[in-house]
Amino acid sequence: MNAAWYEELGGWRIAVAGLLFVLAGGLFVASLQLGHPPEAYGYNTRDIQLARRKIDAAIDSVFIRQHVDPHKVKTRDACVIGSSVLRRESVIEAPADFVSLVFNFALQKEIVPLGARLIASEHTKDETVVMHVRTGGVIVRTLVFIEHAGTDPSVGSRMKSSNDH
């Protein structure tokens, strides 16, 4: 059996695979470079910040109703890349009776009328629930609920304590 045609075809496959790999890498780099701030999509930074303040008030209201101790909340502000919008990030030690689905539903009812939406995920390995509030094309709030204080010391230690979330 003559194996020359197989080697020729294999070389062609490698060349096509290499070209596709280079194109995929180029598209990935381009997507990083072409990211646009919310302003590019017609969102006004001032309006987004005003909406975030209303969302903050809604979250505070749900915290109270869900018995979240304000002393167990560590909050900091972080810049949204490519924009002057600030995202507020909070790490919360969840109360013993905390049910993420109930909190999710309660928060959703508060923020949807404000034009925001909630995206949540549970990380059972880390014993955390992460909720992102998105409005104006950007995430303006991130809530990380931890089951036990000190489960992951690096999570809480990166956050500055603040009670004025």
N, C-alpha and C positions, 0 to 999 in steps of 0.2 A: 504494500500500500504506500502510495506516494504522500508524504507529509508536507510537501512544499506549499500546497494551497492552504493548509491549516495554519502554517506559520505566517503566510502572507495575510490571511484573514485575521489572525490574532494580533498582528502588528497594527492593522487598520483599526481594530476594536480599541486597542490601547490609545491610539492617536485620538479617536473620537471621544473616548472617556476622559482623556487629558484635556481636550478642548472644552468639553462640557464642565469639567471641574473648574477650569480657569474662568469660564463665563459665569458660573454660579458664584465664584468668589468675587468677581467684578460687580455683579448685581448686588451682592451683599454689601460691599464697600460703598457702592453708589447709594443704596438705601440709607446707610448711616449718614452719608454726606448730604443727602437731599431731604432730611427730616426738616419739617417746617414748624415754627412756633405756632401756637393757637391763633395768633394775630393773622397769620397767613390764610387761615380758613374763615376769616371774618369775625372771629371772636375778639372781644375787647377785654384786655387784661383787667381793667378796672371793674368791668361787669363780672368777670370770673372771680375776682377777689371779693366783691360784694356777695356773690352767690355763695362763696366759701364761708363767709361770716354767717350767713343764714343756715348753711349746712352745719357749721360748728354748733350753733344754737340748737338745732334739731338733734344733733348727736348728744349734746349735754342733757337735753330733755329725756332722751331714751336712756342715757346712763342713769339718771335719777330713777326712772320708772323700773329699770332692770336691776336696781340696787348695786350699781358699780360704785365702789368707794373712790372718791376723787383723789385720795392719797395713794391709790394703787395704779394711778395713770401717770406714765412718763411721756412727755410730749416734746417734740422739737419741730422746727420748720426747716424744710429743705427746698432748694431751688429746683424748678422744673427746667431741664436742659433746653437751652435755646429760647428762653422766655423769662419775663420778669415775674411770672406767677410763682407763688410759694405753695408748696404742698405741706400740709401739716401731718406729721407721722406720730402715732401714739402706740405705746406698748402698754397693755392693760393686763393686770393680774385678774383673771376672771373669778367672780365670786363662786362659792361652792355650788350654788344652785343655778349656775349659768347654763343656758341652752342656746347654742349659737343660732339655731333655726328660728327661735322665738325672737332673739335680738335682731336677726336679719330681717324678719317680717316687720317688726316694729319700726326699724330704721327705714326700710323701704317705703312704708306708708308716709313717713315724714318727709323724705327727700324727693320722691317722684313729683309732687306738686311744685317743687323748686326747679324742676328741669334736670335733675340729676338721676344717675342710676348707680346701683350697687352691684359690685362684682365680688363674690366671696369664694374662698377655698379653704378646705380643712387639710391640715398636714398632720396626720396621726403620728408619724414617726417623731416629729418635733413637739407634739401635743400643743399645736397652735391652730388658731383660726385667723385667717387674714381677710380683711374686708377693704376694698378700695371704692371710694366714691368718686365718680367721674362726672364732670360737667364742663361745658364749653370746650370739649375735645381733649381735656386733660384730667388726670387724676389729681384731685385737690385734697383728699384726705385718705390716709391709710391707717387702719386700725388692726393691731396685732394682739389678739387675745392669747395669753399663755395660761396653761392650766395650773401650774404651780410656780410660785415665786422662786426664781433661781434655777428653773429648769435648764435654761441656757443662759448662763451669766453674760455671755457676749451680747445677747439681744438687749437686755436691760441696761447694761453698762454703756452702750452706745447712745442711749437716750438721756437727755437732760430732764430732770424733774421739773414739772410745771403743773400748776393747778388751773391755769387759765387757758385750757384747750378750747 
